[in-house]
Amino acid sequence: MATARTPRGRWIDEGLRALSAGGPEAVRIEALAQALGVSKGGFYGYFRNRGALLTEMLDAWEYAVTDTVIEQVEADGGDAREKLVRLFAIAGSADAAGPSDSPARGTAVELAIRDWARRDEDVAERLRRVDNRRIAYMRSLFGAFCPDEAEVEARCLIAFSLRIGNHFIAADHGPRTRAQVLELTRKWLLG
């Protein structure tokens, strides 16, 4: 009887988990095979080398944080504010995925790719493209109810900065929790 092959997506997901944990240097074929409980020979049935896997990991991340998110936000229709509420909810739940879910939209992958982009111009260019697409989408939503282009740009930057930078902020918020302050910020952005 033939042994079932480990699906391509599992190699990519495991690569993203390794990237999250230790950067691109941690994405090693033998370590991925061990984590998957398979031999590394199956890897070569899908990828010609480690570089090909890294490219497909970036492809999976890009698709997950742009196309998939936009499709989810647009699926239920509604006005721009309703779509922004959904977008903020999706962004806020990025780390709520279970261990069996793809890690592509998790904050750890996001931060690992941003760190990687500091040392790799190709990754930096991809990150720039992804960020520009995300901002363009938010710009279209904020622009639907905010006529001032400068204010639209400011709202986009604040919203996006919260998604990326919230994990680095250790400040207390007086009598409020971080969740309460984030909710106040969301309401302000949608006002």
N, CA and C atoms as an extended XYZ file, in Angstrom:
573
Properties=species:S:1:pos:R:3:atomname:S:1:resname:S:1:resid:I:1 pbc="F F F"
N         0.825       -1.177        0.000 N   MET     1
C         0.000        0.000        0.000 CA  MET     1
C         0.874        1.248        0.000 C   MET     1
N         0.500        2.239       -0.783 N   ALA     2
C         1.267        3.479       -0.864 CA  ALA     2
C         1.030        4.340        0.377 C   ALA     2
N         2.057        5.038        0.761 N   THR     3
C         1.961        5.956        1.893 CA  THR     3
C         1.436        7.295        1.387 C   THR     3
N         0.506        7.886        2.099 N   ALA     4
C        -0.035        9.188        1.709 CA  ALA     4
C         1.034       10.263        1.878 C   ALA     4
N         1.102       11.141        0.901 N   ARG     5
C         2.067       12.238        0.958 CA  ARG     5
C         1.562       13.329        1.887 C   ARG     5
N         2.499       13.973        2.527 N   THR     6
C         2.165       15.132        3.347 CA  THR     6
C         1.759       16.255        2.388 C   THR     6
N         0.582       16.818        2.554 N   PRO     7
C         0.140       17.864        1.615 CA  PRO     7
C         1.084       19.065        1.588 C   PRO     7
N         1.184       19.668        0.425 N   ARG     8
C         2.033       20.835        0.202 CA  ARG     8
C         1.748       21.921        1.252 C   ARG     8
N         0.479       22.175        1.505 N   GLY     9
C         0.087       23.213        2.449 CA  GLY     9
C         0.625       22.991        3.852 C   GLY     9
N         0.768       21.735        4.245 N   ARG    10
C         1.321       21.457        5.583 CA  ARG    10
C         2.792       21.849        5.656 C   ARG    10
N         3.536       21.639        4.562 N   TRP    11
C         4.934       22.077        4.528 CA  TRP    11
C         5.002       23.605        4.644 C   TRP    11
N         4.124       24.284        3.925 N   ILE    12
C         4.105       25.746        3.952 CA  ILE    12
C         3.727       26.242        5.343 C   ILE    12
N         2.669       25.668        5.927 N   ASP    13
C         2.258       26.077        7.269 CA  ASP    13
C         3.352       25.828        8.296 C   ASP    13
N         4.005       24.684        8.197 N   GLU    14
C         5.078       24.379        9.148 CA  GLU    14
C         6.257       25.330        8.939 C   GLU    14
N         6.508       25.679        7.679 N   GLY    15
C         7.542       26.669        7.391 CA  GLY    15
C         7.209       28.022        8.005 C   GLY    15
N         5.938       28.419        7.929 N   LEU    16
C         5.514       29.681        8.532 CA  LEU    16
C         5.641       29.638       10.056 C   LEU    16
N         5.337       28.491       10.641 N   ARG    17
C         5.509       28.354       12.099 CA  ARG    17
C         6.986       28.483       12.474 C   ARG    17
N         7.852       27.852       11.690 N   ALA    18
C         9.295       27.945       11.958 CA  ALA    18
C         9.777       29.383       11.777 C   ALA    18
N         9.293       30.050       10.737 N   LEU    19
C         9.644       31.445       10.507 CA  LEU    19
C         9.230       32.294       11.702 C   LEU    19
N         8.025       32.062       12.202 N   SER    20
C         7.515       32.809       13.358 CA  SER    20
C         8.401       32.613       14.583 C   SER    20
N         8.857       31.397       14.762 N   ALA    21
C         9.628       31.057       15.960 CA  ALA    21
C        11.081       31.500       15.890 C   ALA    21
N        11.670       31.489       14.686 N   GLY    22
C        13.102       31.746       14.628 CA  GLY    22
C        13.601       32.478       13.409 C   GLY    22
N        12.714       33.069       12.638 N   GLY    23
C        13.141       33.790       11.446 CA  GLY    23
C        13.427       32.845       10.291 C   GLY    23
N        13.834       33.391        9.156 N   PRO    24
C        14.046       32.552        7.969 CA  PRO    24
C        15.138       31.500        8.159 C   PRO    24
N        16.072       31.772        9.051 N   GLU    25
C        17.145       30.798        9.302 CA  GLU    25
C        16.602       29.517        9.927 C   GLU    25
N        15.456       29.605       10.591 N   ALA    26
C        14.856       28.439       11.247 CA  ALA    26
C        14.077       27.559       10.274 C   ALA    26
N        13.873       28.042        9.064 N   VAL    27
C        13.129       27.268        8.067 CA  VAL    27
C        14.122       26.337        7.378 C   VAL    27
N        14.249       25.141        7.950 N   ARG    28
C        15.178       24.120        7.469 CA  ARG    28
C        14.393       22.859        7.126 C   ARG    28
N        14.703       22.278        6.005 N   ILE    29
C        13.943       21.140        5.487 CA  ILE    29
C        13.907       19.992        6.492 C   ILE    29
N        15.042       19.639        7.030 N   GLU    30
C        15.090       18.514        7.966 CA  GLU    30
C        14.267       18.794        9.223 C   GLU    30
N        14.353       20.015        9.743 N   ALA    31
C        13.579       20.376       10.934 CA  ALA    31
C        12.078       20.373       10.637 C   ALA    31
N        11.698       20.836        9.448 N   LEU    32
C        10.278       20.820        9.073 CA  LEU    32
C         9.772       19.386        8.964 C   LEU    32
N        10.557       18.532        8.334 N   ALA    33
C        10.168       17.127        8.194 CA  ALA    33
C         9.998       16.483        9.568 C   ALA    33
N        10.911       16.777       10.461 N   GLN    34
C        10.820       16.230       11.813 CA  GLN    34
C         9.548       16.736       12.505 C   GLN    34
N         9.256       18.019       12.385 N   ALA    35
C         8.053       18.583       13.005 CA  ALA    35
C         6.782       17.968       12.424 C   ALA    35
N         6.837       17.629       11.134 N   LEU    36
C         5.682       17.013       10.477 CA  LEU    36
C         5.628       15.500       10.695 C   LEU    36
N         6.705       14.932       11.203 N   GLY    37
C         6.754       13.495       11.426 CA  GLY    37
C         6.884       12.694       10.143 C   GLY    37
N         7.602       13.267        9.174 N   VAL    38
C         7.794       12.601        7.882 CA  VAL    38
C         9.261       12.674        7.494 C   VAL    38
N         9.615       11.981        6.426 N   SER    39
C        10.988       12.075        5.931 CA  SER    39
C        11.105       13.320        5.059 C   SER    39
N        12.304       13.821        4.912 N   LYS    40
C        12.479       15.030        4.116 CA  LYS    40
C        12.371       14.764        2.615 C   LYS    40
N        12.371       13.519        2.219 N   GLY    41
C        12.240       13.185        0.801 CA  GLY    41
C        10.946       13.701        0.194 C   GLY    41
N         9.875       13.708        0.971 N   GLY    42
C         8.595       14.198        0.473 CA  GLY    42
C         8.624       15.677        0.121 C   GLY    42
N         9.494       16.409        0.760 N   PHE    43
C         9.636       17.844        0.492 CA  PHE    43
C         9.931       18.086       -0.982 C   PHE    43
N        10.840       17.280       -1.522 N   TYR    44
C        11.306       17.488       -2.892 CA  TYR    44
C        10.270       17.102       -3.943 C   TYR    44
N         9.195       16.470       -3.521 N   GLY    45
C         8.094       16.216       -4.445 CA  GLY    45
C         7.295       17.479       -4.738 C   GLY    45
N         7.450       18.475       -3.880 N   TYR    46
C         6.716       19.733       -4.043 CA  TYR    46
C         7.615       20.932       -4.357 C   TYR    46
N         8.797       20.940       -3.774 N   PHE    47
C         9.675       22.112       -3.869 CA  PHE    47
C        11.035       21.688       -4.398 C   PHE    47
N        11.594       22.481       -5.283 N   ARG    48
C        12.913       22.092       -5.814 CA  ARG    48
C        14.030       22.381       -4.813 C   ARG    48
N        13.774       23.351       -3.901 N   ASN    49
C        14.776       23.672       -2.883 CA  ASN    49
C        14.140       24.528       -1.790 C   ASN    49
N        14.924       24.881       -0.809 N   ARG    50
C        14.452       25.689        0.315 CA  ARG    50
C        13.959       27.057       -0.157 C   ARG    50
N        14.654       27.648       -1.112 N   GLY    51
C        14.253       28.952       -1.641 CA  GLY    51
C        12.856       28.928       -2.232 C   GLY    51
N        12.517       27.833       -2.904 N   ALA    52
C        11.170       27.703       -3.478 CA  ALA    52
C        10.126       27.650       -2.364 C   ALA    52
N        10.452       26.950       -1.282 N   LEU    53
C         9.528       26.913       -0.137 CA  LEU    53
C         9.363       28.308        0.446 C   LEU    53
N        10.454       29.038        0.651 N   LEU    54
C        10.372       30.382        1.216 CA  LEU    54
C         9.492       31.287        0.351 C   LEU    54
N         9.630       31.168       -0.963 N   THR    55
C         8.793       31.960       -1.873 CA  THR    55
C         7.329       31.587       -1.719 C   THR    55
N         7.033       30.302       -1.644 N   GLU    56
C         5.632       29.879       -1.497 CA  GLU    56
C         5.075       30.255       -0.129 C   GLU    56
N         5.924       30.293        0.887 N   MET    57
C         5.470       30.763        2.201 CA  MET    57
C         5.060       32.232        2.114 C   MET    57
N         5.883       33.039        1.438 N   LEU    58
C         5.546       34.449        1.266 CA  LEU    58
C         4.287       34.616        0.421 C   LEU    58
N         4.133       33.775       -0.602 N   ASP    59
C         2.908       33.810       -1.424 CA  ASP    59
C         1.678       33.516       -0.571 C   ASP    59
N         1.781       32.488        0.269 N   ALA    60
C         0.648       32.102        1.129 CA  ALA    60
C         0.313       33.218        2.103 C   ALA    60
N         1.339       33.823        2.691 N   TRP    61
C         1.116       34.940        3.616 CA  TRP    61
C         0.458       36.111        2.891 C   TRP    61
N         0.994       36.469        1.732 N   GLU    62
C         0.449       37.608        0.985 CA  GLU    62
C        -1.021       37.382        0.643 C   GLU    62
N        -1.348       36.211        0.163 N   TYR    63
C        -2.732       35.902       -0.188 CA  TYR    63
C        -3.634       35.949        1.046 C   TYR    63
N        -3.152       35.403        2.150 N   ALA    64
C        -3.956       35.338        3.375 CA  ALA    64
C        -4.240       36.711        3.963 C   ALA    64
N        -3.275       37.630        3.882 N   VAL    65
C        -3.467       38.938        4.521 CA  VAL    65
C        -4.020       39.994        3.575 C   VAL    65
N        -4.162       39.664        2.298 N   THR    66
C        -4.753       40.627        1.366 CA  THR    66
C        -6.034       40.053        0.780 C   THR    66
N        -5.920       39.189       -0.202 N   ASP    67
C        -7.097       38.670       -0.911 CA  ASP    67
C        -8.125       38.034        0.020 C   ASP    67
N        -7.672       37.150        0.881 N   THR    68
C        -8.604       36.443        1.762 CA  THR    68
C        -9.308       37.407        2.712 C   THR    68
N        -8.562       38.335        3.289 N   VAL    69
C        -9.167       39.300        4.214 CA  VAL    69
C       -10.170       40.184        3.469 C   VAL    69
N        -9.788       40.706        2.319 N   ILE    70
C       -10.689       41.570        1.553 CA  ILE    70
C       -11.946       40.805        1.151 C   ILE    70
N       -11.785       39.569        0.723 N   GLU    71
C       -12.958       38.748        0.364 CA  GLU    71
C       -13.880       38.559        1.567 C   GLU    71
N       -13.308       38.296        2.731 N   GLN    72
C       -14.125       38.129        3.944 CA  GLN    72
C       -14.868       39.406        4.289 C   GLN    72
N       -14.183       40.537        4.212 N   VAL    73
C       -14.805       41.816        4.554 CA  VAL    73
C       -15.926       42.139        3.572 C   VAL    73
N       -15.697       41.906        2.307 N   GLU    74
C       -16.676       42.256        1.270 CA  GLU    74
C       -17.853       41.285        1.207 C   GLU    74
N       -17.673       40.083        1.690 N   ALA    75
C       -18.685       39.026        1.526 CA  ALA    75
C       -20.058       39.381        2.080 C   ALA    75
N       -20.106       40.071        3.193 N   ASP    76
C       -21.390       40.377        3.817 CA  ASP    76
C       -21.953       41.728        3.411 C   ASP    76
N       -21.289       42.414        2.491 N   GLY    77
C       -21.793       43.699        2.018 CA  GLY    77
C       -21.792       44.750        3.102 C   GLY    77
N       -22.715       45.711        2.967 N   GLY    78
C       -22.807       46.789        3.939 CA  GLY    78
C       -22.059       48.019        3.481 C   GLY    78
N       -22.150       49.061        4.302 N   ASP    79
C       -21.458       50.296        3.957 CA  ASP    79
C       -20.005       50.230        4.424 C   ASP    79
N       -19.271       51.305        4.136 N   ALA    80
C       -17.837       51.327        4.437 CA  ALA    80
C       -17.554       51.164        5.924 C   ALA    80
N       -18.365       51.767        6.781 N   ARG    81
C       -18.140       51.629        8.222 CA  ARG    81
C       -18.349       50.184        8.671 C   ARG    81
N       -19.375       49.540        8.151 N   GLU    82
C       -19.616       48.131        8.501 CA  GLU    82
C       -18.448       47.260        8.037 C   GLU    82
N       -17.929       47.563        6.870 N   LYS    83
C       -16.785       46.798        6.361 CA  LYS    83
C       -15.543       47.034        7.214 C   LYS    83
N       -15.343       48.277        7.650 N   LEU    84
C       -14.205       48.557        8.530 CA  LEU    84
C       -14.348       47.837        9.865 C   LEU    84
N       -15.549       47.765       10.398 N   VAL    85
C       -15.777       47.022       11.641 CA  VAL    85
C       -15.356       45.560       11.441 C   VAL    85
N       -15.764       44.979       10.312 N   ARG    86
C       -15.375       43.590       10.024 CA  ARG    86
C       -13.866       43.468        9.847 C   ARG    86
N       -13.283       44.421        9.142 N   LEU    87
C       -11.829       44.401        8.937 CA  LEU    87
C       -11.093       44.465       10.271 C   LEU    87
N       -11.517       45.361       11.153 N   PHE    88
C       -10.876       45.473       12.463 CA  PHE    88
C       -11.057       44.184       13.268 C   PHE    88
N       -12.219       43.565       13.162 N   ALA    89
C       -12.468       42.304       13.885 CA  ALA    89
C       -11.552       41.200       13.364 C   ALA    89
N       -11.403       41.121       12.061 N   ILE    90
C       -10.521       40.107       11.471 CA  ILE    90
C        -9.079       40.346       11.908 C   ILE    90
N        -8.647       41.601       11.831 N   ALA    91
C        -7.275       41.932       12.244 CA  ALA    91
C        -7.072       41.645       13.725 C   ALA    91
N        -8.086       41.940       14.530 N   GLY    92
C        -7.982       41.706       15.966 CA  GLY    92
C        -7.997       40.243       16.352 C   GLY    92
N        -8.519       39.408       15.473 N   SER    93
C        -8.601       37.979       15.777 CA  SER    93
C        -7.472       37.182       15.136 C   SER    93
N        -6.496       37.862       14.572 N   ALA    94
C        -5.429       37.177       13.841 CA  ALA    94
C        -4.715       36.130       14.675 C   ALA    94
N        -4.623       36.344       15.975 N   ASP    95
C        -3.914       35.381       16.817 CA  ASP    95
C        -4.852       34.441       17.556 C   ASP    95
N        -6.142       34.514       17.238 N   ALA    96
C        -7.112       33.649       17.912 CA  ALA    96
C        -7.259       32.300       17.216 C   ALA    96
N        -6.549       32.114       16.109 N   ALA    97
C        -6.650       30.853       15.376 CA  ALA    97
C        -6.121       29.704       16.224 C   ALA    97
N        -6.695       28.559       16.009 N   GLY    98
C        -6.265       27.367       16.729 CA  GLY    98
C        -4.998       26.786       16.143 C   GLY    98
N        -4.389       25.829       16.810 N   PRO    99
C        -3.130       25.254       16.345 CA  PRO    99
C        -3.242       24.543       15.000 C   PRO    99
N        -4.456       24.118       14.621 N   SER   100
C        -4.595       23.423       13.340 CA  SER   100
C        -4.807       24.398       12.190 C   SER   100
N        -5.085       25.675       12.488 N   ASP   101
C        -5.297       26.670       11.456 CA  ASP   101
C        -3.963       27.120       10.873 C   ASP   101
N        -4.025       27.636        9.648 N   SER   102
C        -2.822       28.157        9.024 CA  SER   102
C        -2.317       29.359        9.806 C   SER   102
N        -1.028       29.435       10.015 N   PRO   103
C        -0.466       30.558       10.768 CA  PRO   103
C        -0.258       31.809        9.919 C   PRO   103
N        -0.646       31.793        8.644 N   ALA   104
C        -0.299       32.876        7.724 CA  ALA   104
C        -0.792       34.241        8.165 C   ALA   104
N        -1.922       34.316        8.881 N   ARG   105
C        -2.445       35.615        9.290 CA  ARG   105
C        -2.083       35.986       10.718 C   ARG   105
N        -1.314       35.174       11.365 N   GLY   106
C        -0.946       35.461       12.744 CA  GLY   106
C         0.052       36.606       12.871 C   GLY   106
N         0.019       37.255       14.001 N   THR   107
C         0.924       38.370       14.259 CA  THR   107
C         2.382       37.919       14.259 C   THR   107
N         2.653       36.728       14.760 N   ALA   108
C         4.045       36.260       14.814 CA  ALA   108
C         4.650       36.179       13.413 C   ALA   108
N         3.885       35.698       12.442 N   VAL   109
C         4.384       35.641       11.060 CA  VAL   109
C         4.573       37.055       10.523 C   VAL   109
N         3.597       37.901       10.780 N   GLU   110
C         3.677       39.302       10.338 CA  GLU   110
C         4.966       39.953       10.836 C   GLU   110
N         5.251       39.800       12.112 N   LEU   111
C         6.441       40.418       12.693 CA  LEU   111
C         7.726       39.772       12.177 C   LEU   111
N         7.696       38.461       11.981 N   ALA   112
C         8.879       37.770       11.455 CA  ALA   112
C         9.191       38.225       10.031 C   ALA   112
N         8.159       38.403        9.217 N   ILE   113
C         8.375       38.859        7.834 CA  ILE   113
C         8.897       40.297        7.836 C   ILE   113
N         8.369       41.127        8.724 N   ARG   114
C         8.859       42.510        8.809 CA  ARG   114
C        10.331       42.540        9.228 C   ARG   114
N        10.702       41.676       10.151 N   ASP   115
C        12.101       41.600       10.566 CA  ASP   115
C        12.969       41.088        9.411 C   ASP   115
N        12.512       40.074        8.729 N   TRP   116
C        13.224       39.498        7.589 CA  TRP   116
C        13.423       40.560        6.504 C   TRP   116
N        12.417       41.385        6.278 N   ALA   117
C        12.478       42.419        5.243 CA  ALA   117
C        13.577       43.446        5.514 C   ALA   117
N        13.978       43.582        6.766 N   ARG   118
C        15.067       44.511        7.089 CA  ARG   118
C        16.403       44.036        6.522 C   ARG   118
N        16.505       42.741        6.235 N   ARG   119
C        17.769       42.163        5.778 CA  ARG   119
C        17.715       41.610        4.354 C   ARG   119
N        16.533       41.619        3.733 N   ASP   120
C        16.382       41.017        2.410 CA  ASP   120
C        15.536       41.942        1.538 C   ASP   120
N        16.145       42.511        0.521 N   GLU   121
C        15.463       43.497       -0.323 CA  GLU   121
C        14.263       42.905       -1.061 C   GLU   121
N        14.349       41.648       -1.485 N   ASP   122
C        13.203       41.028       -2.159 CA  ASP   122
C        12.002       40.905       -1.214 C   ASP   122
N        12.269       40.527        0.015 N   VAL   123
C        11.198       40.431        1.012 CA  VAL   123
C        10.681       41.831        1.336 C   VAL   123
N        11.581       42.805        1.407 N   ALA   124
C        11.168       44.190        1.671 CA  ALA   124
C        10.250       44.697        0.558 C   ALA   124
N        10.558       44.368       -0.676 N   GLU   125
C         9.709       44.797       -1.795 CA  GLU   125
C         8.330       44.140       -1.720 C   GLU   125
N         8.297       42.877       -1.372 N   ARG   126
C         7.013       42.193       -1.230 CA  ARG   126
C         6.217       42.811       -0.080 C   ARG   126
N         6.871       43.067        1.032 N   LEU   127
C         6.200       43.679        2.174 CA  LEU   127
C         5.627       45.042        1.795 C   LEU   127
N         6.386       45.821        1.059 N   ARG   128
C         5.915       47.125        0.591 CA  ARG   128
C         4.662       46.962       -0.262 C   ARG   128
N         4.674       45.987       -1.154 N   ARG   129
C         3.506       45.729       -2.016 CA  ARG   129
C         2.293       45.337       -1.176 C   ARG   129
N         2.483       44.459       -0.215 N   VAL   130
C         1.384       44.010        0.645 CA  VAL   130
C         0.846       45.172        1.473 C   VAL   130
N         1.740       45.928        2.091 N   ASP   131
C         1.300       47.067        2.896 CA  ASP   131
C         0.565       48.093        2.038 C   ASP   131
N         1.062       48.355        0.838 N   ASN   132
C         0.378       49.304       -0.045 CA  ASN   132
C        -1.012       48.810       -0.423 C   ASN   132
N        -1.149       47.525       -0.636 N   ARG   133
C        -2.473       46.981       -0.967 CA  ARG   133
C        -3.419       47.097        0.219 C   ARG   133
N        -2.933       46.796        1.400 N   ARG   134
C        -3.757       46.902        2.600 CA  ARG   134
C        -4.199       48.351        2.834 C   ARG   134
N        -3.255       49.275        2.719 N   ILE   135
C        -3.569       50.691        2.918 CA  ILE   135
C        -4.531       51.176        1.833 C   ILE   135
N        -4.335       50.766        0.593 N   ALA   136
C        -5.237       51.178       -0.492 CA  ALA   136
C        -6.663       50.721       -0.211 C   ALA   136
N        -6.811       49.515        0.317 N   TYR   137
C        -8.146       49.020        0.642 CA  TYR   137
C        -8.765       49.854        1.763 C   TYR   137
N        -8.003       50.103        2.816 N   MET   138
C        -8.529       50.937        3.900 CA  MET   138
C        -8.833       52.346        3.402 C   MET   138
N        -7.981       52.866        2.539 N   ARG   139
C        -8.196       54.201        1.977 CA  ARG   139
C        -9.543       54.263        1.261 C   ARG   139
N        -9.865       53.203        0.519 N   SER   140
C       -11.153       53.189       -0.196 CA  SER   140
C       -12.326       53.176        0.779 C   SER   140
N       -12.167       52.484        1.901 N   LEU   141
C       -13.249       52.420        2.882 CA  LEU   141
C       -13.380       53.732        3.656 C   LEU   141
N       -12.276       54.235        4.194 N   PHE   142
C       -12.346       55.500        4.930 CA  PHE   142
C       -12.784       56.638        4.002 C   PHE   142
N       -12.317       56.607        2.757 N   GLY   143
C       -12.658       57.652        1.795 CA  GLY   143
C       -14.134       57.703        1.452 C   GLY   143
N       -14.855       56.620        1.703 N   ALA   144
C       -16.292       56.587        1.400 CA  ALA   144
C       -17.102       57.479        2.336 C   ALA   144
N       -16.562       57.790        3.516 N   PHE   145
C       -17.314       58.645        4.446 CA  PHE   145
C       -16.489       59.814        4.992 C   PHE   145
N       -15.247       59.881        4.613 N   CYS   146
C       -14.382       60.967        5.084 CA  CYS   146
C       -13.865       61.717        3.848 C   CYS   146
N       -14.353       62.945        3.609 N   PRO   147
C       -13.985       63.648        2.379 CA  PRO   147
C       -12.571       64.236        2.369 C   PRO   147
N       -11.941       64.378        3.512 N   ASP   148
C       -10.617       64.985        3.601 CA  ASP   148
C        -9.542       63.922        3.358 C   ASP   148
N        -8.816       64.033        2.240 N   GLU   149
C        -7.799       63.035        1.887 CA  GLU   149
C        -6.706       62.904        2.944 C   GLU   149
N        -6.330       64.018        3.542 N   ALA   150
C        -5.293       63.976        4.579 CA  ALA   150
C        -5.796       63.209        5.799 C   ALA   150
N        -7.055       63.402        6.154 N   GLU   151
C        -7.618       62.691        7.291 CA  GLU   151
C        -7.764       61.202        6.986 C   GLU   151
N        -8.127       60.887        5.757 N   VAL   152
C        -8.205       59.476        5.346 CA  VAL   152
C        -6.841       58.823        5.526 C   VAL   152
N        -5.805       59.502        5.079 N   GLU   153
C        -4.453       58.944        5.177 CA  GLU   153
C        -4.053       58.757        6.634 C   GLU   153
N        -4.391       59.745        7.478 N   ALA   154
C        -4.066       59.644        8.905 CA  ALA   154
C        -4.808       58.472        9.543 C   ALA   154
N        -6.096       58.322        9.228 N   ARG   155
C        -6.864       57.202        9.786 CA  ARG   155
C        -6.279       55.861        9.345 C   ARG   155
N        -5.886       55.770        8.084 N   CYS   156
C        -5.288       54.525        7.583 CA  CYS   156
C        -4.001       54.199        8.347 C   CYS   156
N        -3.158       55.202        8.510 N   LEU   157
C        -1.893       54.966        9.197 CA  LEU   157
C        -2.113       54.571       10.653 C   LEU   157
N        -3.035       55.239       11.328 N   ILE   158
C        -3.308       54.897       12.726 CA  ILE   158
C        -3.854       53.479       12.830 C   ILE   158
N        -4.833       53.144       11.996 N   ALA   159
C        -5.427       51.797       12.042 CA  ALA   159
C        -4.379       50.729       11.755 C   ALA   159
N        -3.564       50.955       10.734 N   PHE   160
C        -2.560       49.964       10.361 CA  PHE   160
C        -1.461       49.878       11.414 C   PHE   160
N        -1.081       51.014       11.967 N   SER   161
C        -0.059       51.025       13.020 CA  SER   161
C        -0.522       50.252       14.243 C   SER   161
N        -1.806       50.343       14.555 N   LEU   162
C        -2.336       49.568       15.678 CA  LEU   162
C        -2.205       48.074       15.410 C   LEU   162
N        -2.478       47.657       14.189 N   ARG   163
C        -2.386       46.231       13.845 CA  ARG   163
C        -0.963       45.717       14.034 C   ARG   163
N        -0.001       46.511       13.619 N   ILE   164
C         1.388       46.073       13.678 CA  ILE   164
C         2.020       46.369       15.036 C   ILE   164
N         1.830       47.572       15.536 N   GLY   165
C         2.562       48.020       16.710 CA  GLY   165
C         1.950       47.705       18.050 C   GLY   165
N         0.680       47.350       18.084 N   ASN   166
C         0.013       47.090       19.352 CA  ASN   166
C         0.770       46.067       20.198 C   ASN   166
N         1.417       45.127       19.547 N   HIS   167
C         2.107       44.040       20.244 CA  HIS   167
C         3.421       44.483       20.887 C   HIS   167
N         3.866       45.688       20.536 N   PHE   168
C         5.114       46.202       21.091 CA  PHE   168
C         4.884       47.197       22.223 C   PHE   168
N         3.648       47.588       22.425 N   ILE   169
C         3.346       48.622       23.414 CA  ILE   169
C         3.053       47.963       24.758 C   ILE   169
N         3.781       48.390       25.779 N   ALA   170
C         3.630       47.803       27.109 CA  ALA   170
C         2.980       48.769       28.092 C   ALA   170
N         2.532       49.913       27.613 N   ALA   171
C         1.991       50.960       28.491 CA  ALA   171
C         0.694       50.534       29.163 C   ALA   171
N         0.500       51.062       30.370 N   ASP   172
C        -0.775       50.917       31.065 CA  ASP   172
C        -1.688       52.039       30.589 C   ASP   172
N        -2.983       51.874       30.783 N   HIS   173
C        -3.961       52.855       30.303 CA  HIS   173
C        -4.839       53.366       31.432 C   HIS   173
N        -4.224       53.605       32.586 N   GLY   174
C        -4.986       54.105       33.725 CA  GLY   174
C        -6.066       53.112       34.115 C   GLY   174
N        -7.284       53.590       34.279 N   PRO   175
C        -8.362       52.692       34.718 CA  PRO   175
C        -8.915       51.809       33.589 C   PRO   175
N        -8.456       52.037       32.373 N   ARG   176
C        -8.973       51.281       31.225 CA  ARG   176
C        -8.044       50.118       30.868 C   ARG   176
N        -8.624       49.092       30.291 N   THR   177
C        -7.832       47.980       29.771 CA  THR   177
C        -7.383       48.324       28.353 C   THR   177
N        -6.437       47.570       27.847 N   ARG   178
C        -5.994       47.762       26.460 CA  ARG   178
C        -7.172       47.544       25.513 C   ARG   178
N        -7.976       46.533       25.771 N   ALA   179
C        -9.136       46.266       24.913 CA  ALA   179
C       -10.092       47.454       24.887 C   ALA   179
N       -10.298       48.084       26.035 N   GLN   180
C       -11.184       49.250       26.083 CA  GLN   180
C       -10.611       50.416       25.275 C   GLN   180
N        -9.318       50.635       25.390 N   VAL   181
C        -8.688       51.728       24.651 CA  VAL   181
C        -8.721       51.438       23.149 C   VAL   181
N        -8.497       50.194       22.777 N   LEU   182
C        -8.580       49.841       21.359 CA  LEU   182
C        -9.992       50.051       20.829 C   LEU   182
N       -10.992       49.715       21.619 N   GLU   183
C       -12.376       49.926       21.195 CA  GLU   183
C       -12.674       51.415       21.051 C   GLU   183
N       -12.188       52.231       21.975 N   LEU   184
C       -12.359       53.685       21.861 CA  LEU   184
C       -11.686       54.204       20.586 C   LEU   184
N       -10.526       53.674       20.294 N   THR   185
C        -9.796       54.085       19.075 CA  THR   185
C       -10.574       53.685       17.833 C   THR   185
N       -11.108       52.476       17.812 N   ARG   186
C       -11.911       52.030       16.662 CA  ARG   186
C       -13.110       52.954       16.459 C   ARG   186
N       -13.806       53.284       17.534 N   LYS   187
C       -14.970       54.173       17.426 CA  LYS   187
C       -14.556       55.544       16.894 C   LYS   187
N       -13.432       56.045       17.387 N   TRP   188
C       -12.933       57.326       16.916 CA  TRP   188
C       -12.603       57.267       15.425 C   TRP   188
N       -11.935       56.181       14.991 N   LEU   189
C       -11.582       56.036       13.582 CA  LEU   189
C       -12.814       55.976       12.683 C   LEU   189
N       -13.887       55.415       13.191 N   LEU   190
C       -15.109       55.255       12.391 CA  LEU   190
C       -16.029       56.470       12.459 C   LEU   190
N       -15.700       57.422       13.339 N   GLY   191
C       -16.555       58.601       13.531 CA  GLY   191
C       -16.532       59.570       12.379 C   GLY   191
